Amino acid sequence: MVLNIDPAFENTRENNFNIEKNVSGAEGIADPSISNLVPLDLNGTPRNDPADAGAYQSTEFPPEG
């Protein structure tokens, strides 16, 4: 659980809960005893070591505009 830190979701209004690389408070804080059981996120992206908390591994978002 991420408390008092911005998770930097991509677009919550469109139910897009991907997290932004090098910005998200969820980056690198997953419990390894859990994340090691799930080697891929919901997008099929391999988990880093340490993995990110949540259903998605952090990614770079495309530029806005």
N, CA and C of each residue as an Amber inpcrd file, in Angstrom:
protein
   195
   0.8450000  -1.1680000   0.0000000   0.0000000   0.0000000   0.0000000
   0.8930000   1.2350000   0.0000000   0.5530000   2.1820000  -0.8220000
   1.3010000   3.4320000  -0.9120000   0.5090000   4.5130000  -0.1970000
   1.0710000   5.0380000   0.8760000   0.4010000   6.0940000   1.6430000
   1.1910000   7.3830000   1.5590000   0.4970000   8.4750000   1.3400000
   1.0770000   9.8100000   1.3230000   2.1540000  10.0070000   0.2660000
   2.1270000   9.1870000  -0.7750000   3.0390000   9.3360000  -1.8990000
   2.2110000   9.1790000  -3.1680000   2.4310000  10.0670000  -4.1340000
   1.6750000  10.0100000  -5.3840000   2.0370000   8.7570000  -6.1600000
   1.0710000   7.8800000  -6.4690000   1.3780000   6.6890000  -7.2520000
   1.6200000   6.9950000  -8.7310000   1.2810000   8.2150000  -9.1680000
   1.4960000   8.6610000 -10.5570000   0.8440000   7.7200000 -11.5700000
  -0.4510000   7.4850000 -11.3760000  -1.2010000   6.6840000 -12.3420000
  -1.3010000   7.4250000 -13.6650000  -1.3870000   6.6720000 -14.7510000
  -1.4220000   7.3040000 -16.0710000  -2.7090000   8.0940000 -16.3080000
  -3.8830000   7.4820000 -16.1080000  -5.1300000   8.1970000 -16.3520000
  -6.2680000   7.4990000 -15.6080000  -6.5270000   7.9240000 -14.3910000
  -7.5490000   7.2720000 -13.5700000  -8.9530000   7.4830000 -14.1210000
  -9.1810000   8.5830000 -14.8270000 -10.5180000   8.8280000 -15.3970000
 -10.8820000   7.7790000 -16.4490000  -9.8730000   7.1870000 -17.0540000
 -10.0980000   6.1440000 -18.0560000  -9.7320000   4.7590000 -17.5080000
  -9.6700000   4.6510000 -16.1760000  -9.3170000   3.3900000 -15.4990000
  -7.9760000   2.8320000 -15.9560000  -7.0350000   3.7090000 -16.2360000
  -5.6840000   3.3110000 -16.6200000  -4.7790000   3.5400000 -15.4110000
  -4.4680000   2.4610000 -14.7120000  -3.7040000   2.5540000 -13.4780000
  -2.2520000   2.1290000 -13.6460000  -1.7220000   2.2390000 -14.8660000
  -0.2850000   2.0430000 -15.0590000   0.4330000   3.1350000 -14.2800000
   1.6380000   2.8270000 -13.7910000   2.3820000   3.8140000 -13.0140000
   3.5970000   4.2960000 -13.7990000   3.9270000   5.5770000 -13.5870000
   4.9840000   6.2020000 -14.3730000   6.3670000   5.9310000 -13.7920000
   7.2840000   5.4940000 -14.6600000   8.6600000   5.1800000 -14.2890000
   9.3750000   6.4270000 -13.7640000  10.1310000   6.2710000 -12.7090000
  10.9320000   7.3190000 -12.0670000  10.0920000   8.4390000 -11.4580000
   8.7860000   8.2130000 -11.3140000   7.9010000   9.2250000 -10.7290000
   7.0270000   8.6160000  -9.6310000   6.5730000   7.3970000  -9.8350000
   5.5970000   6.7720000  -8.9390000   6.1780000   6.4080000  -7.5770000
   5.3900000   6.6740000  -6.5440000   5.7530000   6.2610000  -5.1880000
   5.6640000   4.7580000  -4.9950000   5.0500000   4.0440000  -5.9430000
   4.9220000   2.5870000  -5.8510000   6.1160000   1.8540000  -6.4510000
   7.0210000   2.6000000  -7.0480000   8.1420000   1.9800000  -7.7520000
   9.1360000   1.3520000  -6.7780000   9.3960000   0.0640000  -6.9810000
  10.4300000  -0.6340000  -6.2300000  10.1050000  -0.9870000  -4.7930000
   8.8200000  -0.9280000  -4.4040000   8.4960000  -1.1820000  -2.9980000
   7.6630000  -2.4430000  -2.7820000   7.5490000  -3.3070000  -3.7840000
   6.7440000  -4.5200000  -3.6360000   7.3940000  -5.4790000  -2.6470000
   6.5690000  -6.2660000  -2.0080000   7.0290000  -7.3260000  -1.1210000
   7.5510000  -8.4630000  -1.9940000   8.8570000  -8.7730000  -1.9370000
   9.4080000  -9.8050000  -2.8190000   8.7820000 -11.1780000  -2.6180000
   8.2980000 -11.4760000  -1.4310000   7.6850000 -12.7930000  -1.2140000
   6.3970000 -12.9380000  -2.0160000   5.7790000 -11.8200000  -2.3690000
   4.5690000 -11.8420000  -3.1960000   4.9270000 -11.6280000  -4.6670000
   5.7290000 -10.6160000  -4.9510000   6.0240000 -10.2830000  -6.3520000
   6.7790000 -11.4000000  -7.0690000   7.5530000 -12.1970000  -6.3490000
   8.2580000 -13.3180000  -6.9830000   7.2970000 -14.4040000  -7.4570000
   6.0970000 -14.4350000  -6.8900000   5.0860000 -15.4070000  -7.3070000
   4.3820000 -14.9970000  -8.5950000   4.4880000 -13.6990000  -8.9250000
   3.8010000 -13.1480000 -10.1000000   4.8630000 -12.4490000 -10.9580000
   5.5330000 -13.1940000 -11.8510000   6.6660000 -12.6250000 -12.5850000
   6.3100000 -11.5840000 -13.6440000   5.0240000 -11.5110000 -14.0430000
   4.5990000 -10.5360000 -15.0510000   3.4720000  -9.6750000 -14.5000000
   3.4290000  -8.4060000 -14.9240000   2.3020000  -7.5590000 -14.5280000
   1.1090000  -7.8310000 -15.4430000   0.0170000  -7.0770000 -15.2800000
  -1.1870000  -7.3120000 -16.0850000  -1.0070000  -7.0040000 -17.5670000
   0.0260000  -6.2460000 -17.9050000   0.3330000  -5.9680000 -19.3130000
   1.2800000  -7.0020000 -19.9080000   1.7430000  -7.9460000 -19.0830000
   2.7050000  -8.9330000 -19.5500000   4.1440000  -8.4650000 -19.4350000
   4.3750000  -7.3470000 -18.7580000   5.7170000  -6.8050000 -18.5630000
   6.4000000  -7.5360000 -17.4170000   7.6370000  -7.9890000 -17.6150000
   8.3530000  -8.6400000 -16.5140000   8.5700000  -7.6820000 -15.3430000
   8.4990000  -8.2140000 -14.1460000   8.7300000  -7.4210000 -12.9410000
  10.2230000  -7.1590000 -12.7690000  10.5590000  -5.9440000 -12.3170000
  11.9490000  -5.5940000 -11.9920000  12.3090000  -6.1940000 -10.6460000
  13.5570000  -6.0800000 -10.2760000  14.0040000  -6.4910000  -8.9540000
  14.7080000  -5.3040000  -8.3190000  14.1140000  -4.6180000  -7.3740000
  12.8390000  -4.9300000  -6.7340000  11.6560000  -4.5240000  -7.6110000
  10.5860000  -5.2730000  -7.4750000   9.3700000  -5.0180000  -8.2600000
   8.6090000  -3.8290000  -7.7070000   7.7180000  -3.3060000  -8.5390000
   6.8460000  -2.2100000  -8.1270000   5.6050000  -2.7750000  -7.4530000
   5.0590000  -2.0300000  -6.5150000   3.8240000  -2.4340000  -5.8420000
   2.6560000  -2.2880000  -6.8040000   1.7130000  -3.1910000  -6.7170000
   0.5000000  -3.1040000  -7.5210000   0.4990000  -4.0340000  -8.7140000
  -0.5060000  -3.8640000  -9.5350000  -0.7440000  -4.7660000 -10.6580000
   0.1370000  -4.4680000 -11.8630000   0.7580000  -3.2820000 -11.9090000
   1.5280000  -2.8770000 -13.0800000   2.9540000  -2.4980000 -12.7000000
   3.8970000  -2.9230000 -13.5350000   5.2820000  -2.4860000 -13.4140000
   5.3590000  -1.0920000 -14.0320000   6.1960000  -0.2320000 -13.4830000
   6.2720000   1.1440000 -14.0040000   6.7770000   1.1630000 -15.4420000
   6.2720000   2.1370000 -16.2020000   6.6560000   2.3240000 -17.5970000
   6.8010000   3.8080000 -17.8860000   7.4730000   4.1350000 -18.9650000
   7.5440000   5.5360000 -19.3940000   6.2800000   5.8560000 -20.1600000
   5.6290000   6.9320000 -19.7850000   4.3920000   7.3380000 -20.4580000
   4.7250000   8.1100000 -21.7330000   3.8800000   7.9960000 -22.7530000
   4.0870000   8.8120000 -23.9510000   3.8820000  10.2910000 -23.6260000
   4.5280000  11.1720000 -24.3560000   4.3510000  12.6050000 -24.1010000
   2.8920000  13.0260000 -24.2740000   2.4610000  13.9520000 -23.4270000
   1.0940000  14.4800000 -23.5500000   1.0370000  15.4660000 -24.6990000
  -0.1400000  15.5500000 -25.3000000  -0.2620000  16.5770000 -26.3220000
  -0.9970000  16.1750000 -27.4590000
